[in-house]
Amino acid sequence: MNKCERKVLDDLFRETEQRYPASAFLSPDFLSSFDKEKLPDFVSLFLNACEKEAKVYRKNLSIVLSILSSPRWNPKGIVELEKSERVSHIEEDLLEETGKDASLWKKKGGYAFYPKEVYCRKEEEDLSTYENFFLTSLLDLYQKELEEKSYLLSRLLKTGEEDSSSSLAAERVSRDYLLLEQLRKKVERIQATPFYRIVKRKRPQIPFYEPTNILLHDPLYQQLYRDYRKRVSLVSQKETESIIASLCLPLFLFALLKAGYKIDNQDTFSYSWLMVFTKKEECSLVLQKKENRYEVQVTSLLLPKGENQENYSLLFQEEKKEKRETLPPRTFVLTPFSLAYSNRKVFYPDSFSLMEELCRLLYFTRVGEKEIYTHLCPNCLSSSILPYQGHYRCSHCHLEYSFLPAKGDLLPKIWFRSLGERRDK
């Protein structure tokens, strides 16, 4: 994450800390005093940043076009033969070379000779300058950033279309997506110019562009170079993940409250960041902070001891466009915009909805008859079911689950102890 992106998180962190200081998280009236409207909304903040960044991109691309209309170039001397009558001046060193080449001279009556052709130096524009290398590299950087932002917006847009309750968020996501796509196409048009193609072909590998007099003092290059420095200056990944974890905590706690959990103040210890939540006659949840992650212990109150407990890990990361990898069965990876588990990844245009989904998955149950699902997987419908440490396991999608006893007139339920991989049925 670069400094531009990190500033967005830092601003939100300061704002959230003022509203909900860390010391207040474990107070008895903390959850009851929560105001959903005051909770941090990562997506809205990201959209605000996208709109500000779009102005920067647009302004800087205009500067690039201004430079390209009259680019800097190095004069390159090319020595060629030219007919003597076309040359008004011959440099001394080239006159000497012409004199050495007898084939160029012709006799002109008596003993007089004159050169038919002479060596002369012509200037040619050479675009291979350090500053032009910088310009093409900056364009490549803009293209990469715009692609990443557009990709994320496209994922949020798809989710928003599926959820009518997020129509306002989806409308804004759609508008910003089109805005960034326009800028991305503008970068592509500049990359299609002869200037870019020539310079890119000759550009050496330059990991970081050092300041030159032109980059520091030329009014046009100066603004571009300042922007470049912000985008290539990286910040600590560990600190970034810690901030994301801290921002997610109030959202997660409030989602637990809305899901029917209550904080157990007697078993909660602020000094060790250990929090205990219970849902009446159903389950308990123990949340323990461990550096940049949280460990969650879920206990079903409907099963006997020894068969009723599972441990999960919550990891926090920045959003990246990368190949999706299969996660360990009891691991959830949270970014400000998405939730990944097993081989699945879901995006939400609303930060609070993302935490509600996490709460649902941590203790995920579904109605199901034991007579059926001891032979058939409730996730992939495979018949590869085997008893496994007091519960059941599907060898096809790796789902692990237990049957919860029916209470009163309620139908029997299945507890998904680990979430199986998505499989084509």
C-alpha positions as CSV (number, residue, x, y, z in Angstrom):
1,M,0.0,0.0,0.0
2,N,1.4,3.4,-1.0
3,K,1.2,6.7,0.9
4,C,-1.9,7.9,-1.0
5,E,-3.9,4.8,-0.1
6,R,-2.6,4.6,3.4
7,K,-3.7,8.3,4.1
8,V,-7.3,7.2,3.5
9,L,-7.1,4.5,6.2
10,D,-5.2,6.8,8.6
11,D,-7.9,9.5,8.3
12,L,-10.7,7.0,8.9
13,F,-8.8,5.5,11.8
14,R,-8.5,8.9,13.6
15,E,-12.1,9.6,13.0
16,T,-13.2,6.2,14.3
17,E,-11.0,6.4,17.4
18,Q,-12.5,9.7,18.3
19,R,-16.0,8.3,18.2
20,Y,-15.2,4.9,19.7
21,P,-11.9,4.9,21.6
22,A,-10.4,1.4,22.1
23,S,-11.0,1.7,25.9
24,A,-14.7,1.9,25.3
25,F,-15.0,-1.3,23.4
26,L,-15.4,-3.4,26.5
27,S,-17.6,-1.1,28.6
28,P,-21.0,-2.5,29.6
29,D,-23.0,0.0,27.6
30,F,-20.7,0.0,24.6
31,L,-22.9,-2.1,22.2
32,S,-26.1,-0.5,23.4
33,S,-24.8,3.0,22.6
34,F,-23.7,2.1,19.1
35,D,-25.0,4.3,16.3
36,K,-24.9,2.5,12.9
37,E,-24.8,5.8,11.1
38,K,-21.5,6.7,12.9
39,L,-19.8,3.4,12.0
40,P,-16.9,3.5,9.5
41,D,-18.0,2.8,5.9
42,F,-14.9,1.6,4.0
43,V,-16.7,1.6,0.6
44,S,-17.9,5.2,0.9
45,L,-14.4,6.3,1.9
46,F,-12.9,4.4,-1.0
47,L,-15.3,6.0,-3.4
48,N,-14.4,9.4,-2.0
49,A,-10.8,8.6,-2.6
50,C,-11.5,7.4,-6.1
51,E,-13.2,10.6,-7.0
52,K,-10.3,12.7,-5.6
53,E,-7.8,10.5,-7.4
54,A,-9.7,10.9,-10.7
55,K,-9.2,14.6,-10.5
56,V,-5.4,14.1,-10.0
57,Y,-5.2,11.6,-12.9
58,R,-7.1,13.9,-15.2
59,K,-5.0,16.9,-14.4
60,N,-1.7,15.0,-14.6
61,L,-2.7,13.3,-17.9
62,S,-3.3,16.8,-19.3
63,I,0.2,17.8,-18.2
64,V,1.6,14.7,-19.9
65,L,-0.2,15.7,-23.2
66,S,1.2,19.2,-22.9
67,I,4.7,17.8,-22.6
68,L,4.2,15.4,-25.5
69,S,3.2,18.3,-27.8
70,S,6.8,19.5,-27.5
71,P,8.9,16.8,-25.9
72,R,12.4,17.1,-24.7
73,W,15.0,15.4,-26.8
74,N,18.7,15.0,-27.1
75,P,20.4,16.3,-30.3
76,K,22.1,13.4,-31.9
77,G,24.8,14.1,-34.6
78,I,24.6,11.8,-37.7
79,V,27.5,12.0,-40.2
80,E,26.3,11.6,-43.8
81,L,27.5,12.4,-47.3
82,E,25.8,15.3,-49.0
83,K,26.2,17.0,-52.4
84,S,28.7,19.8,-52.0
85,E,26.4,22.5,-53.6
86,R,23.9,21.9,-50.9
87,V,26.3,22.4,-48.0
88,S,27.0,26.0,-46.8
89,H,29.4,25.1,-44.0
90,I,31.7,22.2,-43.4
91,E,33.1,21.5,-39.9
92,E,36.9,21.3,-39.7
93,D,37.1,17.7,-38.7
94,L,34.7,16.6,-41.4
95,L,36.6,18.7,-44.0
96,E,39.6,16.7,-43.1
97,E,37.7,13.4,-43.5
98,T,36.4,14.6,-46.9
99,G,40.0,15.4,-48.0
100,K,41.1,11.9,-47.2
101,D,38.5,10.2,-49.5
102,A,39.8,10.6,-53.1
103,S,36.6,9.1,-54.5
104,L,34.7,12.2,-53.5
105,W,36.9,14.6,-55.5
106,K,36.6,15.6,-59.2
107,K,39.0,17.4,-61.4
108,K,37.9,20.8,-62.6
109,G,40.1,22.0,-65.4
110,G,43.9,22.1,-65.1
111,Y,45.1,21.0,-61.7
112,A,42.0,22.2,-59.7
113,F,39.9,19.7,-57.8
114,Y,36.6,20.1,-56.1
115,P,34.5,17.6,-54.0
116,K,31.4,16.2,-55.5
117,E,30.2,15.2,-52.1
118,V,31.3,16.1,-48.6
119,Y,30.8,14.7,-45.1
120,C,28.4,16.8,-43.0
121,R,26.8,16.4,-39.6
122,K,23.0,16.4,-39.4
123,E,21.0,16.6,-36.2
124,E,18.4,14.0,-35.4
125,E,15.9,14.0,-32.6
126,D,16.6,11.4,-29.9
127,L,13.8,10.9,-27.4
128,S,15.8,8.6,-25.2
129,T,16.1,11.0,-22.2
130,Y,15.8,10.2,-18.5
131,E,12.8,12.5,-18.2
132,N,11.0,10.8,-21.1
133,F,11.7,7.4,-19.5
134,F,10.1,8.8,-16.4
135,L,7.0,9.9,-18.3
136,T,6.4,6.5,-19.8
137,S,6.9,4.7,-16.5
138,L,4.4,7.1,-14.8
139,L,1.9,6.2,-17.5
140,D,2.5,2.5,-16.8
141,L,2.0,3.1,-13.1
142,Y,-1.3,5.0,-13.8
143,Q,-2.5,2.2,-16.0
144,K,-1.8,-0.4,-13.3
145,E,-3.6,1.6,-10.6
146,L,-6.6,2.4,-12.7
147,E,-6.9,-1.3,-13.6
148,E,-6.8,-2.3,-10.0
149,K,-9.4,0.3,-8.9
150,S,-11.7,-0.5,-11.8
151,Y,-11.5,-4.2,-11.0
152,L,-12.5,-3.6,-7.4
153,L,-15.4,-1.3,-8.5
154,S,-16.6,-3.9,-11.0
155,R,-16.8,-6.5,-8.2
156,L,-18.7,-4.1,-5.9
157,L,-20.9,-3.1,-8.8
158,K,-21.9,-6.7,-9.4
159,T,-22.7,-7.2,-5.8
160,G,-24.7,-4.0,-5.6
161,E,-26.8,-5.1,-8.6
162,E,-27.7,-8.3,-6.8
163,D,-28.8,-6.5,-3.6
164,S,-31.6,-4.0,-4.1
165,S,-31.1,-2.6,-0.6
166,S,-27.7,-1.2,-1.8
167,S,-29.1,0.6,-4.8
168,L,-27.7,4.0,-3.8
169,A,-24.3,2.6,-3.2
170,A,-24.4,0.7,-6.5
171,E,-25.4,3.8,-8.3
172,R,-22.4,5.6,-7.0
173,V,-20.1,2.7,-7.7
174,S,-21.4,2.5,-11.3
175,R,-20.7,6.2,-11.8
176,D,-17.2,6.0,-10.4
177,Y,-16.4,2.9,-12.4
178,L,-17.3,4.7,-15.6
179,L,-15.2,7.6,-14.6
180,L,-12.1,5.5,-14.0
181,E,-12.7,3.5,-17.2
182,Q,-12.6,6.8,-19.2
183,L,-9.3,7.7,-17.6
184,R,-7.9,4.2,-18.2
185,K,-8.8,4.5,-21.9
186,K,-7.2,7.9,-22.0
187,V,-3.9,6.4,-20.7
188,E,-4.2,3.6,-23.3
189,R,-4.6,6.2,-26.1
190,I,-1.4,8.0,-24.9
191,Q,0.4,4.6,-24.8
192,A,-0.5,4.1,-28.4
193,T,1.3,7.3,-29.6
194,P,4.6,7.0,-31.4
195,F,6.3,8.9,-28.6
196,Y,5.4,6.3,-26.0
197,R,6.2,3.3,-28.2
198,I,9.6,4.7,-29.2
199,V,10.6,5.7,-25.6
200,K,9.2,2.5,-24.1
201,R,11.2,0.4,-26.5
202,K,14.5,2.1,-25.5
203,R,13.7,2.5,-21.8
204,P,16.1,0.6,-19.5
205,Q,15.1,-1.0,-16.2
206,I,14.9,1.8,-13.7
207,P,13.5,0.7,-10.3
208,F,13.2,4.2,-8.9
209,Y,13.6,7.6,-10.6
210,E,16.0,9.9,-8.8
211,P,15.3,13.7,-8.9
212,T,17.0,15.6,-11.7
213,N,17.0,19.4,-12.2
214,I,14.2,19.0,-14.8
215,L,12.1,16.8,-12.5
216,L,12.5,19.1,-9.6
217,H,12.3,22.6,-11.2
218,D,10.4,22.3,-14.5
219,P,6.8,23.4,-13.5
220,L,5.3,20.6,-15.6
221,Y,7.6,17.7,-14.6
222,Q,7.7,18.9,-11.0
223,Q,4.0,18.2,-10.3
224,L,4.3,14.8,-12.0
225,Y,7.3,13.8,-10.0
226,R,5.7,14.8,-6.7
227,D,2.8,12.6,-7.5
228,Y,5.1,9.8,-8.5
229,R,7.0,9.9,-5.2
230,K,3.7,9.4,-3.3
231,R,2.7,6.4,-5.4
232,V,6.0,4.5,-5.1
233,S,6.6,5.3,-1.4
234,L,5.3,2.1,0.4
235,V,4.2,1.9,4.0
236,S,4.5,-1.0,6.4
237,Q,2.2,-3.9,5.5
238,K,2.0,-5.0,9.2
239,E,0.9,-1.5,10.3
240,T,-1.7,-1.4,7.5
241,E,-3.1,-4.7,8.5
242,S,-3.3,-3.6,12.1
243,I,-5.2,-0.5,11.2
244,I,-7.7,-2.5,9.1
245,A,-8.2,-4.9,12.0
246,S,-8.8,-2.0,14.4
247,L,-11.3,-0.4,11.9
248,C,-13.2,-3.7,11.5
249,L,-13.6,-4.3,15.2
250,P,-16.5,-1.9,16.0
251,L,-18.3,-3.0,12.9
252,F,-17.9,-6.7,13.8
253,L,-19.1,-6.1,17.4
254,F,-22.2,-4.3,16.3
255,A,-22.9,-7.0,13.7
256,L,-22.8,-9.5,16.6
257,L,-25.3,-7.5,18.5
258,K,-27.6,-7.3,15.6
259,A,-27.3,-11.1,15.2
260,G,-28.6,-11.7,18.7
261,Y,-25.3,-12.0,20.7
262,K,-24.8,-10.3,24.0
263,I,-21.4,-9.4,25.6
264,D,-20.6,-11.4,28.7
265,N,-18.9,-8.7,30.9
266,Q,-18.0,-11.1,33.6
267,D,-15.7,-13.2,31.3
268,T,-14.4,-10.3,29.3
269,F,-10.9,-9.0,30.1
270,S,-9.9,-5.7,28.5
271,Y,-6.2,-6.1,29.4
272,S,-5.9,-9.2,27.2
273,W,-8.3,-8.1,24.5
274,L,-10.5,-11.1,25.2
275,M,-14.2,-10.7,24.6
276,V,-17.0,-13.3,25.2
277,F,-20.3,-13.2,23.5
278,T,-23.3,-15.5,23.9
279,K,-26.5,-16.2,22.0
280,K,-29.1,-17.6,24.3
281,E,-29.3,-21.4,24.4
282,E,-27.5,-21.6,21.1
283,C,-23.8,-20.8,21.1
284,S,-21.0,-18.7,22.6
285,L,-18.2,-16.9,20.9
286,V,-14.8,-15.9,22.4
287,L,-12.8,-13.3,20.5
288,Q,-9.1,-12.9,21.3
289,K,-6.8,-10.4,19.6
290,K,-3.4,-11.8,18.4
291,E,-1.2,-9.1,16.8
292,N,-2.9,-8.4,13.4
293,R,-5.5,-11.2,13.6
294,Y,-8.2,-12.4,15.9
295,E,-8.7,-16.0,17.1
296,V,-12.4,-16.9,17.5
297,Q,-13.5,-19.9,19.6
298,V,-17.1,-21.0,18.8
299,T,-18.9,-23.3,21.2
300,S,-22.3,-24.9,20.4
301,L,-24.5,-25.0,23.5
302,L,-26.6,-27.8,21.9
303,L,-23.9,-30.4,21.8
304,P,-22.0,-32.3,24.5
305,K,-18.5,-31.2,25.6
306,G,-15.8,-32.6,23.4
307,E,-17.9,-32.3,20.3
308,N,-19.1,-28.7,20.5
309,Q,-16.1,-26.5,19.9
310,E,-14.3,-25.1,16.9
311,N,-11.5,-22.5,16.5
312,Y,-11.3,-20.0,13.6
313,S,-8.8,-17.3,12.5
314,L,-9.6,-13.9,11.2
315,L,-6.9,-12.3,9.1
316,F,-6.9,-8.7,7.9
317,Q,-5.3,-7.6,4.6
318,E,-5.5,-4.8,2.0
319,E,-7.4,-5.5,-1.1
320,K,-5.3,-6.8,-4.0
321,K,-6.0,-8.1,-7.4
322,E,-4.4,-11.5,-7.3
323,K,-5.1,-15.1,-8.0
324,R,-7.5,-16.6,-5.6
325,E,-6.0,-19.3,-3.4
326,T,-7.7,-22.0,-1.3
327,L,-7.6,-21.0,2.3
328,P,-7.4,-23.4,5.3
329,P,-10.8,-24.6,6.3
330,R,-11.3,-22.4,9.4
331,T,-9.7,-19.2,8.1
332,F,-11.4,-16.0,7.1
333,V,-9.5,-13.2,5.3
334,L,-11.1,-9.8,5.6
335,T,-10.3,-6.7,3.6
336,P,-12.3,-3.4,3.8
337,F,-14.4,-4.7,0.8
338,S,-14.3,-8.5,0.7
339,L,-14.5,-11.7,2.7
340,A,-12.5,-14.8,1.6
341,Y,-12.9,-18.3,2.9
342,S,-12.0,-21.7,1.5
343,N,-11.9,-21.1,-2.2
344,R,-14.6,-18.4,-2.2
345,K,-14.5,-14.6,-2.1
346,V,-17.4,-12.3,-1.8
347,F,-17.6,-8.5,-2.1
348,Y,-20.0,-6.1,-0.5
349,P,-20.8,-2.5,-1.3
350,D,-21.6,-1.9,2.4
351,S,-19.0,-2.4,5.1
352,F,-21.6,-3.4,7.8
353,S,-23.2,-6.1,5.5
354,L,-19.7,-7.6,5.1
355,M,-19.5,-8.0,8.9
356,E,-23.0,-9.4,9.1
357,E,-21.9,-12.1,6.6
358,L,-18.9,-12.9,8.7
359,C,-21.1,-13.4,11.8
360,R,-23.4,-15.7,9.9
361,L,-20.5,-17.8,8.7
362,L,-18.8,-18.2,12.0
363,Y,-21.8,-20.1,13.3
364,F,-23.5,-21.3,10.1
365,T,-26.5,-23.6,10.5
366,R,-29.0,-24.9,8.1
367,V,-32.1,-27.0,8.4
368,G,-31.4,-30.6,7.4
369,E,-32.5,-34.2,8.2
370,K,-29.9,-36.5,9.7
371,E,-31.3,-39.5,7.8
372,I,-30.5,-37.7,4.5
373,Y,-27.2,-35.9,5.2
374,T,-25.3,-38.7,6.8
375,H,-25.2,-40.0,3.3
376,L,-25.3,-36.9,1.2
377,C,-23.2,-33.7,1.5
378,P,-25.3,-30.6,2.3
379,N,-22.8,-28.5,0.3
380,C,-21.9,-30.3,-2.9
381,L,-24.4,-33.2,-2.7
382,S,-21.6,-35.8,-3.0
383,S,-22.1,-39.2,-1.4
384,S,-18.5,-39.3,-0.2
385,I,-19.4,-38.8,3.5
386,L,-17.4,-40.3,6.4
387,P,-17.6,-40.1,10.2
388,Y,-14.7,-37.8,11.4
389,Q,-13.8,-37.1,15.0
390,G,-17.4,-37.2,16.3
391,H,-18.9,-35.4,13.3
392,Y,-19.0,-35.9,9.5
393,R,-16.7,-34.9,6.7
394,C,-17.1,-34.8,2.9
395,S,-14.0,-36.1,1.1
396,H,-15.1,-34.3,-2.1
397,C,-15.5,-30.6,-0.9
398,H,-13.9,-31.0,2.6
399,L,-17.0,-29.8,4.4
400,E,-17.2,-30.8,8.1
401,Y,-20.5,-30.7,9.9
402,S,-22.5,-31.8,13.0
403,F,-26.2,-32.4,13.5
404,L,-27.8,-30.3,16.2
405,P,-30.7,-31.8,18.2
406,A,-34.2,-30.5,17.5
407,K,-35.8,-28.5,20.3
408,G,-39.6,-28.4,20.6
409,D,-41.3,-27.9,17.3
410,L,-38.1,-26.6,15.6
411,L,-36.7,-28.6,12.7
412,P,-33.3,-30.3,13.2
413,K,-30.3,-28.3,12.0
414,I,-26.8,-28.9,10.6
415,W,-23.8,-27.0,12.0
416,F,-21.2,-26.3,9.3
417,R,-18.0,-26.6,11.3
418,S,-15.9,-25.8,8.3
419,L,-17.1,-24.3,5.1
420,G,-16.5,-26.7,2.2
421,E,-15.1,-25.6,-1.2
422,R,-17.5,-24.5,-3.9
423,R,-18.0,-27.4,-6.3
424,D,-19.9,-27.8,-9.6
425,K,-22.9,-30.0,-8.8
